[in-house]
């Protein structure tokens, strides 16, 4: 039986002013086969802000370019959301990767690189609000 390790991808409280923020890079354990990555995003709203979008991104070139595989969208209410992407789903031929523009609350199955990060885009200043994003590789 495999044990799955929960990894913190992003944690910020308070979130700060409007802008784009990047998490540290999390390297997946590529010694094991990665079939699925499950992610939970916990948004705690305090006050202010308009939209908070957390894009879980991966890379296929060692971090030179990043693209979205999940989007979590929040506004002015606390919420927890869970998404998962699986490796063994066929992508359309010549798929054009997106960077910070995947549709709200959607995923892109079929591609998981050896690293993950979170790109957070805030509209408006969130006061006393926080975001925690964790992942489990399976």
N, C-alpha and C positions, 0 to 999 in steps of 0.2 A: 504494500500500500504506500503510495507516494504521499509525502507531507508537503503541503503547499504553504509557502511563506508569503505573508502579507507584506507589501512594500509601500512605504509612504512615497507618493509621487509629488505631492504639493501640500503645503500647509501655510496659511497666512491669516493673521488676525491682529489688527484690523487690516482690511484689504487695501486701503489707500485711495489715492485720487484716480481719476479716469486715466486710462493708458493700457499698454500691453506689457505683460509680465511673463517671464519664462522661469520654469522650475529648473532645478539641477537635473542632470541626466541620470536615469536609472538604467543600469546595465542588467539585462535579463540573463539568467543562467542558461547559456547556450550549450552547456554540456548535456542538458536534458532537452528532449523534444518539447517544443512549445506548441500546443494545440489550441489553447484558449487563453485569453487574458480577460479576467473579470475586473471591473473597476466600479468603485463606489465613490460618489461625490456628495459630501455633506456641506450644505450651504446654510449658514446661520445668519439671518438678517437682523441687523440692529436698527439702522436708520439710513436714509439717503439712498443714493444710487438709482440707476435706471435698469441697466442690464449687466449681468455678469455671465460671461461665457467661458467655459473651461474646455479647451480642445486637447484631448489626449492624442499625442503625436508619436510616430515612430520614424525610423530612418533605415535605409538600405545601403547607405554609403558611409557608415561610421560617423554620422553626425554632420556631414557637410550640408545635407538638405533634409528637411523634416516635412512630414505631411500628416494630415488629420486622419485618425481612425475612429474617433468618437467625439461627439459634441454634447456637453451638458449646458443647458441654458437656464438661468435663474433671473428673477426680477426683484420684487420687494416682499418676498415671503420665504421663510425658512423651508428647506426641503432636502430630502435625501433621494438620490437617484442612482440606479445601477444599470450598467450596460456591459456587454461582453462581445468580443470579436473572436471568431474562430479562424484558424489558419487554412483549413482545408475547404475553402469555398472558392470557386473559380471567379476571377475578376474578368471584366470585359477586356478584350484585347486593347492594348495601348491606352489604358486608363490614365487620365490626367490627374495627378495628385493635387489636393487642395491644402492650402496653408492658412488656417484661421478662418475658413469660409464654409466648412461643412454645415449643412442645414441643422438647425436647432434640434437637439435631442434625437440624433440619428447616429448610425455607425457605418463603417466601411469594412465589411468582412473580406477575408482573403489574403491579407498581408499583415505580418507581424515581423518587424525587424528585430535586431538584437538589443535595441535601446528604446526607452520610452521617456517622454517628458510631457509637461503640461504647459500649454500656452493659454494664459488667462487674459481676456480682453474685457475691460471695465468701461462702461459708459456712466458718467456721473460719479461722484465721490461717495463711497459707502463708509459710514461711520459705525464703529463697533460691530461690523459684520465680519464673518470669517468664512474660509473655504478650506476643506481638507479633502484631498483626493488620495485614495489608496487602491492598490492593485494586487491581484493574485494571479500568478502564472500557473497554468495547469497543463 
